[in-house]
């Protein structure tokens, strides 16, 4: 039988480049979706991922 994934929640992560006035490849905001364990990580997650708007690896912060 499959395990119950009740304690994991889906989160949305957004690049911080939206506030910068740098030259971008394209308009808009790029977001990643992921899951996290609600019990073990109550704080917001910050990960370094590739942003196609900035064309480099930047910090992605969890948003509501």
PDB file with one MODEL, atoms N, CA, C and O in Angstrom:
MODEL        1
ATOM      1  N   UNK A   1       0.825  -1.177   0.000  1.00  0.00           N
ATOM      2  CA  UNK A   1       0.000   0.000   0.000  1.00  0.00           C
ATOM      3  C   UNK A   1       0.875   1.249   0.000  1.00  0.00           C
ATOM      4  O   UNK A   1       1.945   1.258   0.607  1.00  0.00           O
ATOM      5  N   UNK A   2       0.426   2.293  -0.674  1.00  0.00           N
ATOM      6  CA  UNK A   2       1.197   3.521  -0.775  1.00  0.00           C
ATOM      7  C   UNK A   2       1.150   4.296   0.536  1.00  0.00           C
ATOM      8  O   UNK A   2       0.183   4.200   1.292  1.00  0.00           O
ATOM      9  N   UNK A   3       2.211   5.069   0.798  1.00  0.00           N
ATOM     10  CA  UNK A   3       2.254   5.887   2.000  1.00  0.00           C
ATOM     11  C   UNK A   3       1.336   7.095   1.837  1.00  0.00           C
ATOM     12  O   UNK A   3       1.107   7.578   0.729  1.00  0.00           O
ATOM     13  N   UNK A   4       0.826   7.562   2.950  1.00  0.00           N
ATOM     14  CA  UNK A   4      -0.015   8.747   2.943  1.00  0.00           C
ATOM     15  C   UNK A   4       0.871   9.988   2.937  1.00  0.00           C
ATOM     16  O   UNK A   4       1.759  10.109   3.781  1.00  0.00           O
ATOM     17  N   UNK A   5       0.649  10.908   2.006  1.00  0.00           N
ATOM     18  CA  UNK A   5       1.450  12.128   1.912  1.00  0.00           C
ATOM     19  C   UNK A   5       0.711  13.307   2.537  1.00  0.00           C
ATOM     20  O   UNK A   5       0.790  14.424   2.026  1.00  0.00           O
ATOM     21  N   UNK A   6       0.008  13.077   3.614  1.00  0.00           N
ATOM     22  CA  UNK A   6      -0.800  14.108   4.237  1.00  0.00           C
ATOM     23  C   UNK A   6       0.004  15.214   4.888  1.00  0.00           C
ATOM     24  O   UNK A   6      -0.502  16.329   5.015  1.00  0.00           O
ATOM     25  N   UNK A   7       1.244  14.957   5.308  1.00  0.00           N
ATOM     26  CA  UNK A   7       2.022  15.978   5.995  1.00  0.00           C
ATOM     27  C   UNK A   7       2.817  16.857   5.037  1.00  0.00           C
ATOM     28  O   UNK A   7       3.451  17.819   5.469  1.00  0.00           O
ATOM     29  N   UNK A   8       2.794  16.545   3.747  1.00  0.00           N
ATOM     30  CA  UNK A   8       3.532  17.354   2.774  1.00  0.00           C
ATOM     31  C   UNK A   8       2.586  18.350   2.118  1.00  0.00           C
ATOM     32  O   UNK A   8       1.448  18.016   1.790  1.00  0.00           O
ATOM     33  N   UNK A   9       3.070  19.589   1.928  1.00  0.00           N
ATOM     34  CA  UNK A   9       2.251  20.617   1.293  1.00  0.00           C
ATOM     35  C   UNK A   9       2.981  21.153   0.065  1.00  0.00           C
ATOM     36  O   UNK A   9       4.209  21.097  -0.010  1.00  0.00           O
ATOM     37  N   UNK A  10       2.221  21.671  -0.894  1.00  0.00           N
ATOM     38  CA  UNK A  10       2.790  22.261  -2.106  1.00  0.00           C
ATOM     39  C   UNK A  10       3.085  23.729  -1.845  1.00  0.00           C
ATOM     40  O   UNK A  10       2.254  24.457  -1.302  1.00  0.00           O
ATOM     41  N   UNK A  11       4.290  24.154  -2.243  1.00  0.00           N
ATOM     42  CA  UNK A  11       4.697  25.551  -2.060  1.00  0.00           C
ATOM     43  C   UNK A  11       5.053  26.158  -3.404  1.00  0.00           C
ATOM     44  O   UNK A  11       5.371  25.440  -4.352  1.00  0.00           O
ATOM     45  N   UNK A  12       5.000  27.480  -3.485  1.00  0.00           N
ATOM     46  CA  UNK A  12       5.399  28.220  -4.678  1.00  0.00           C
ATOM     47  C   UNK A  12       6.605  29.064  -4.320  1.00  0.00           C
ATOM     48  O   UNK A  12       6.621  29.738  -3.290  1.00  0.00           O
ATOM     49  N   UNK A  13       7.621  29.024  -5.180  1.00  0.00           N
ATOM     50  CA  UNK A  13       8.843  29.784  -4.942  1.00  0.00           C
ATOM     51  C   UNK A  13       9.018  30.790  -6.072  1.00  0.00           C
ATOM     52  O   UNK A  13       8.810  30.468  -7.242  1.00  0.00           O
ATOM     53  N   UNK A  14       9.406  32.025  -5.709  1.00  0.00           N
ATOM     54  CA  UNK A  14       9.508  33.110  -6.670  1.00  0.00           C
ATOM     55  C   UNK A  14      10.889  33.747  -6.608  1.00  0.00           C
ATOM     56  O   UNK A  14      11.479  33.876  -5.535  1.00  0.00           O
ATOM     57  N   UNK A  15      11.396  34.144  -7.770  1.00  0.00           N
ATOM     58  CA  UNK A  15      12.706  34.789  -7.855  1.00  0.00           C
ATOM     59  C   UNK A  15      12.613  36.212  -7.311  1.00  0.00           C
ATOM     60  O   UNK A  15      11.574  36.862  -7.423  1.00  0.00           O
ATOM     61  N   UNK A  16      13.693  36.681  -6.728  1.00  0.00           N
ATOM     62  CA  UNK A  16      13.706  38.041  -6.195  1.00  0.00           C
ATOM     63  C   UNK A  16      14.036  39.076  -7.266  1.00  0.00           C
ATOM     64  O   UNK A  16      14.081  40.268  -6.962  1.00  0.00           O
ATOM     65  N   UNK A  17      14.265  38.660  -8.502  1.00  0.00           N
ATOM     66  CA  UNK A  17      14.669  39.590  -9.563  1.00  0.00           C
ATOM     67  C   UNK A  17      13.542  40.524  -9.976  1.00  0.00           C
ATOM     68  O   UNK A  17      13.794  41.504 -10.678  1.00  0.00           O
ATOM     69  N   UNK A  18      12.302  40.253  -9.562  1.00  0.00           N
ATOM     70  CA  UNK A  18      11.193  41.122  -9.945  1.00  0.00           C
ATOM     71  C   UNK A  18      11.363  42.529  -9.387  1.00  0.00           C
ATOM     72  O   UNK A  18      10.868  43.493  -9.971  1.00  0.00           O
ATOM     73  N   UNK A  19      12.065  42.653  -8.254  1.00  0.00           N
ATOM     74  CA  UNK A  19      12.264  43.969  -7.654  1.00  0.00           C
ATOM     75  C   UNK A  19      13.503  44.678  -8.204  1.00  0.00           C
ATOM     76  O   UNK A  19      13.641  45.890  -8.039  1.00  0.00           O
ATOM     77  N   UNK A  20      14.399  43.944  -8.849  1.00  0.00           N
ATOM     78  CA  UNK A  20      15.602  44.538  -9.430  1.00  0.00           C
ATOM     79  C   UNK A  20      15.269  45.195 -10.763  1.00  0.00           C
ATOM     80  O   UNK A  20      14.337  44.776 -11.450  1.00  0.00           O
ATOM     81  N   UNK A  21      16.015  46.207 -11.123  1.00  0.00           N
ATOM     82  CA  UNK A  21      15.815  46.885 -12.397  1.00  0.00           C
ATOM     83  C   UNK A  21      16.859  46.479 -13.425  1.00  0.00           C
ATOM     84  O   UNK A  21      17.234  47.277 -14.284  1.00  0.00           O
ATOM     85  N   UNK A  22      17.328  45.240 -13.340  1.00  0.00           N
ATOM     86  CA  UNK A  22      18.333  44.732 -14.265  1.00  0.00           C
ATOM     87  C   UNK A  22      17.708  44.443 -15.627  1.00  0.00           C
ATOM     88  O   UNK A  22      16.490  44.300 -15.740  1.00  0.00           O
ATOM     89  N   UNK A  23      18.534  44.360 -16.644  1.00  0.00           N
ATOM     90  CA  UNK A  23      18.053  43.976 -17.967  1.00  0.00           C
ATOM     91  C   UNK A  23      17.700  42.501 -17.929  1.00  0.00           C
ATOM     92  O   UNK A  23      18.494  41.668 -17.492  1.00  0.00           O
ATOM     93  N   UNK A  24      16.499  42.192 -18.394  1.00  0.00           N
ATOM     94  CA  UNK A  24      16.023  40.817 -18.343  1.00  0.00           C
ATOM     95  C   UNK A  24      15.852  40.276 -19.754  1.00  0.00           C
ATOM     96  O   UNK A  24      15.730  41.038 -20.713  1.00  0.00           O
ATOM     97  N   UNK A  25      15.845  38.957 -19.868  1.00  0.00           N
ATOM     98  CA  UNK A  25      15.627  38.333 -21.168  1.00  0.00           C
ATOM     99  C   UNK A  25      14.181  38.458 -21.604  1.00  0.00           C
ATOM    100  O   UNK A  25      13.907  38.667 -22.785  1.00  0.00           O
ATOM    101  N   UNK A  26      13.251  38.333 -20.666  1.00  0.00           N
ATOM    102  CA  UNK A  26      11.834  38.441 -20.989  1.00  0.00           C
ATOM    103  C   UNK A  26      11.071  39.000 -19.799  1.00  0.00           C
ATOM    104  O   UNK A  26      11.558  38.955 -18.669  1.00  0.00           O
ATOM    105  N   UNK A  27       9.888  39.523 -20.044  1.00  0.00           N
ATOM    106  CA  UNK A  27       9.065  40.107 -18.993  1.00  0.00           C
ATOM    107  C   UNK A  27       8.363  39.021 -18.206  1.00  0.00           C
ATOM    108  O   UNK A  27       8.237  37.888 -18.669  1.00  0.00           O
ATOM    109  N   UNK A  28       7.903  39.372 -17.009  1.00  0.00           N
ATOM    110  CA  UNK A  28       7.156  38.440 -16.194  1.00  0.00           C
ATOM    111  C   UNK A  28       7.952  37.960 -15.001  1.00  0.00           C
ATOM    112  O   UNK A  28       9.116  38.316 -14.817  1.00  0.00           O
ATOM    113  N   UNK A  29       7.299  37.149 -14.202  1.00  0.00           N
ATOM    114  CA  UNK A  29       7.905  36.591 -12.995  1.00  0.00           C
ATOM    115  C   UNK A  29       7.974  35.086 -13.168  1.00  0.00           C
ATOM    116  O   UNK A  29       6.997  34.462 -13.582  1.00  0.00           O
ATOM    117  N   UNK A  30       9.122  34.498 -12.853  1.00  0.00           N
ATOM    118  CA  UNK A  30       9.287  33.058 -12.983  1.00  0.00           C
ATOM    119  C   UNK A  30       9.125  32.417 -11.623  1.00  0.00           C
ATOM    120  O   UNK A  30       9.681  32.902 -10.637  1.00  0.00           O
ATOM    121  N   UNK A  31       8.363  31.322 -11.556  1.00  0.00           N
ATOM    122  CA  UNK A  31       8.094  30.632 -10.298  1.00  0.00           C
ATOM    123  C   UNK A  31       8.314  29.134 -10.443  1.00  0.00           C
ATOM    124  O   UNK A  31       8.069  28.554 -11.501  1.00  0.00           O
ATOM    125  N   UNK A  32       8.784  28.515  -9.350  1.00  0.00           N
ATOM    126  CA  UNK A  32       8.895  27.066  -9.243  1.00  0.00           C
ATOM    127  C   UNK A  32       7.854  26.591  -8.229  1.00  0.00           C
ATOM    128  O   UNK A  32       7.488  27.325  -7.310  1.00  0.00           O
ATOM    129  N   UNK A  33       7.385  25.360  -8.406  1.00  0.00           N
ATOM    130  CA  UNK A  33       6.545  24.738  -7.385  1.00  0.00           C
ATOM    131  C   UNK A  33       7.277  23.515  -6.855  1.00  0.00           C
ATOM    132  O   UNK A  33       7.989  22.834  -7.592  1.00  0.00           O
ATOM    133  N   UNK A  34       7.094  23.246  -5.574  1.00  0.00           N
ATOM    134  CA  UNK A  34       7.744  22.126  -4.924  1.00  0.00           C
ATOM    135  C   UNK A  34       6.886  21.703  -3.744  1.00  0.00           C
ATOM    136  O   UNK A  34       5.833  22.290  -3.494  1.00  0.00           O
ATOM    137  N   UNK A  35       7.335  20.687  -3.020  1.00  0.00           N
ATOM    138  CA  UNK A  35       6.646  20.267  -1.809  1.00  0.00           C
ATOM    139  C   UNK A  35       7.615  20.303  -0.644  1.00  0.00           C
ATOM    140  O   UNK A  35       8.828  20.190  -0.818  1.00  0.00           O
ATOM    141  N   UNK A  36       7.057  20.464   0.548  1.00  0.00           N
ATOM    142  CA  UNK A  36       7.886  20.417   1.745  1.00  0.00           C
ATOM    143  C   UNK A  36       7.094  19.756   2.848  1.00  0.00           C
ATOM    144  O   UNK A  36       5.865  19.699   2.803  1.00  0.00           O
ATOM    145  N   UNK A  37       7.813  19.254   3.844  1.00  0.00           N
ATOM    146  CA  UNK A  37       7.200  18.625   4.994  1.00  0.00           C
ATOM    147  C   UNK A  37       6.781  19.722   5.967  1.00  0.00           C
ATOM    148  O   UNK A  37       7.623  20.447   6.497  1.00  0.00           O
ATOM    149  N   UNK A  38       5.497  19.836   6.194  1.00  0.00           N
ATOM    150  CA  UNK A  38       4.962  20.908   7.025  1.00  0.00           C
ATOM    151  C   UNK A  38       5.432  20.816   8.473  1.00  0.00           C
ATOM    152  O   UNK A  38       5.676  21.837   9.117  1.00  0.00           O
ATOM    153  N   UNK A  39       5.559  19.599   8.981  1.00  0.00           N
ATOM    154  CA  UNK A  39       5.943  19.409  10.377  1.00  0.00           C
ATOM    155  C   UNK A  39       7.403  19.764  10.634  1.00  0.00           C
ATOM    156  O   UNK A  39       7.707  20.426  11.626  1.00  0.00           O
ATOM    157  N   UNK A  40       8.316  19.334   9.755  1.00  0.00           N
ATOM    158  CA  UNK A  40       9.750  19.489  10.009  1.00  0.00           C
ATOM    159  C   UNK A  40      10.316  20.830   9.562  1.00  0.00           C
ATOM    160  O   UNK A  40      11.380  21.228  10.035  1.00  0.00           O
ATOM    161  N   UNK A  41       9.633  21.541   8.660  1.00  0.00           N
ATOM    162  CA  UNK A  41      10.144  22.821   8.168  1.00  0.00           C
ATOM    163  C   UNK A  41       9.058  23.889   8.263  1.00  0.00           C
ATOM    164  O   UNK A  41       8.421  24.210   7.260  1.00  0.00           O
ATOM    165  N   UNK A  42       8.838  24.444   9.457  1.00  0.00           N
ATOM    166  CA  UNK A  42       7.800  25.468   9.600  1.00  0.00           C
ATOM    167  C   UNK A  42       8.190  26.807   8.986  1.00  0.00           C
ATOM    168  O   UNK A  42       7.316  27.603   8.643  1.00  0.00           O
ATOM    169  N   UNK A  43       9.497  27.071   8.840  1.00  0.00           N
ATOM    170  CA  UNK A  43       9.959  28.342   8.267  1.00  0.00           C
ATOM    171  C   UNK A  43       9.876  28.305   6.747  1.00  0.00           C
ATOM    172  O   UNK A  43       9.729  27.243   6.143  1.00  0.00           O
ATOM    173  N   UNK A  44       9.974  29.477   6.143  1.00  0.00           N
ATOM    174  CA  UNK A  44       9.950  29.558   4.690  1.00  0.00           C
ATOM    175  C   UNK A  44      11.285  29.098   4.113  1.00  0.00           C
ATOM    176  O   UNK A  44      12.344  29.324   4.699  1.00  0.00           O
ATOM    177  N   UNK A  45      11.212  28.448   2.953  1.00  0.00           N
ATOM    178  CA  UNK A  45      12.394  27.881   2.311  1.00  0.00           C
ATOM    179  C   UNK A  45      13.007  28.898   1.344  1.00  0.00           C
ATOM    180  O   UNK A  45      12.288  29.628   0.662  1.00  0.00           O
ATOM    181  N   UNK A  46      14.333  28.937   1.293  1.00  0.00           N
ATOM    182  CA  UNK A  46      15.065  29.748   0.318  1.00  0.00           C
ATOM    183  C   UNK A  46      16.042  28.812  -0.382  1.00  0.00           C
ATOM    184  O   UNK A  46      16.908  28.220   0.263  1.00  0.00           O
ATOM    185  N   UNK A  47      15.905  28.675  -1.714  1.00  0.00           N
ATOM    186  CA  UNK A  47      16.771  27.803  -2.499  1.00  0.00           C
ATOM    187  C   UNK A  47      17.387  28.580  -3.642  1.00  0.00           C
ATOM    188  O   UNK A  47      16.816  29.560  -4.119  1.00  0.00           O
ATOM    189  N   UNK A  48      18.555  28.137  -4.080  1.00  0.00           N
ATOM    190  CA  UNK A  48      19.224  28.744  -5.219  1.00  0.00           C
ATOM    191  C   UNK A  48      18.887  27.921  -6.457  1.00  0.00           C
ATOM    192  O   UNK A  48      19.268  26.755  -6.558  1.00  0.00           O
ATOM    193  N   UNK A  49      18.164  28.540  -7.405  1.00  0.00           N
ATOM    194  CA  UNK A  49      17.733  27.861  -8.619  1.00  0.00           C
ATOM    195  C   UNK A  49      17.993  28.764  -9.813  1.00  0.00           C
ATOM    196  O   UNK A  49      18.315  29.941  -9.653  1.00  0.00           O
ATOM    197  N   UNK A  50      17.852  28.205 -11.018  1.00  0.00           N
ATOM    198  CA  UNK A  50      18.093  28.965 -12.237  1.00  0.00           C
ATOM    199  C   UNK A  50      16.852  29.774 -12.595  1.00  0.00           C
ATOM    200  O   UNK A  50      15.741  29.244 -12.614  1.00  0.00           O
ATOM    201  N   UNK A  51      17.046  31.050 -12.877  1.00  0.00           N
ATOM    202  CA  UNK A  51      15.967  31.942 -13.300  1.00  0.00           C
ATOM    203  C   UNK A  51      16.195  32.296 -14.766  1.00  0.00           C
ATOM    204  O   UNK A  51      17.204  32.923 -15.090  1.00  0.00           O
ATOM    205  N   UNK A  52      15.278  31.909 -15.663  1.00  0.00           N
ATOM    206  CA  UNK A  52      15.465  32.242 -17.077  1.00  0.00           C
ATOM    207  C   UNK A  52      15.304  33.737 -17.362  1.00  0.00           C
ATOM    208  O   UNK A  52      15.785  34.217 -18.389  1.00  0.00           O
ATOM    209  N   UNK A  53      14.640  34.478 -16.478  1.00  0.00           N
ATOM    210  CA  UNK A  53      14.530  35.926 -16.676  1.00  0.00           C
ATOM    211  C   UNK A  53      15.869  36.614 -16.434  1.00  0.00           C
ATOM    212  O   UNK A  53      16.261  37.491 -17.204  1.00  0.00           O
ATOM    213  N   UNK A  54      16.567  36.230 -15.382  1.00  0.00           N
ATOM    214  CA  UNK A  54      17.878  36.802 -15.057  1.00  0.00           C
ATOM    215  C   UNK A  54      18.994  36.140 -15.844  1.00  0.00           C
ATOM    216  O   UNK A  54      20.067  36.720 -16.016  1.00  0.00           O
ATOM    217  N   UNK A  55      18.746  34.925 -16.324  1.00  0.00           N
ATOM    218  CA  UNK A  55      19.724  34.114 -17.035  1.00  0.00           C
ATOM    219  C   UNK A  55      20.899  33.741 -16.133  1.00  0.00           C
ATOM    220  O   UNK A  55      22.044  33.688 -16.584  1.00  0.00           O
ATOM    221  N   UNK A  56      20.608  33.481 -14.850  1.00  0.00           N
ATOM    222  CA  UNK A  56      21.629  33.042 -13.906  1.00  0.00           C
ATOM    223  C   UNK A  56      20.953  32.385 -12.709  1.00  0.00           C
ATOM    224  O   UNK A  56      19.730  32.427 -12.577  1.00  0.00           O
ATOM    225  N   UNK A  57      21.751  31.781 -11.841  1.00  0.00           N
ATOM    226  CA  UNK A  57      21.230  31.169 -10.625  1.00  0.00           C
ATOM    227  C   UNK A  57      21.010  32.266  -9.579  1.00  0.00           C
ATOM    228  O   UNK A  57      21.921  33.038  -9.278  1.00  0.00           O
ATOM    229  N   UNK A  58      19.798  32.327  -9.032  1.00  0.00           N
ATOM    230  CA  UNK A  58      19.456  33.324  -8.017  1.00  0.00           C
ATOM    231  C   UNK A  58      18.689  32.639  -6.887  1.00  0.00           C
ATOM    232  O   UNK A  58      18.331  31.465  -6.982  1.00  0.00           O
ATOM    233  N   UNK A  59      18.445  33.391  -5.823  1.00  0.00           N
ATOM    234  CA  UNK A  59      17.706  32.860  -4.686  1.00  0.00           C
ATOM    235  C   UNK A  59      16.211  32.919  -4.967  1.00  0.00           C
ATOM    236  O   UNK A  59      15.687  33.943  -5.406  1.00  0.00           O
ATOM    237  N   UNK A  60      15.541  31.813  -4.711  1.00  0.00           N
ATOM    238  CA  UNK A  60      14.100  31.728  -4.833  1.00  0.00           C
ATOM    239  C   UNK A  60      13.533  31.585  -3.427  1.00  0.00           C
ATOM    240  O   UNK A  60      13.958  30.716  -2.665  1.00  0.00           O
ATOM    241  N   UNK A  61      12.574  32.440  -3.085  1.00  0.00           N
ATOM    242  CA  UNK A  61      11.982  32.429  -1.748  1.00  0.00           C
ATOM    243  C   UNK A  61      10.559  31.920  -1.834  1.00  0.00           C
ATOM    244  O   UNK A  61       9.853  32.163  -2.813  1.00  0.00           O
ATOM    245  N   UNK A  62      10.150  31.212  -0.797  1.00  0.00           N
ATOM    246  CA  UNK A  62       8.789  30.694  -0.726  1.00  0.00           C
ATOM    247  C   UNK A  62       7.810  31.853  -0.521  1.00  0.00           C
ATOM    248  O   UNK A  62       8.038  32.745   0.296  1.00  0.00           O
ATOM    249  N   UNK A  63       6.719  31.816  -1.286  1.00  0.00           N
ATOM    250  CA  UNK A  63       5.669  32.821  -1.134  1.00  0.00           C
ATOM    251  C   UNK A  63       4.397  32.119  -0.702  1.00  0.00           C
ATOM    252  O   UNK A  63       4.316  30.892  -0.756  1.00  0.00           O
ATOM    253  N   UNK A  64       3.413  32.875  -0.278  1.00  0.00           N
ATOM    254  CA  UNK A  64       2.130  32.271   0.124  1.00  0.00           C
ATOM    255  C   UNK A  64       1.327  31.856  -1.066  1.00  0.00           C
ATOM    256  O   UNK A  64       0.223  31.332  -0.914  1.00  0.00           O
TER     257      UNK A  64
ENDMDL
END
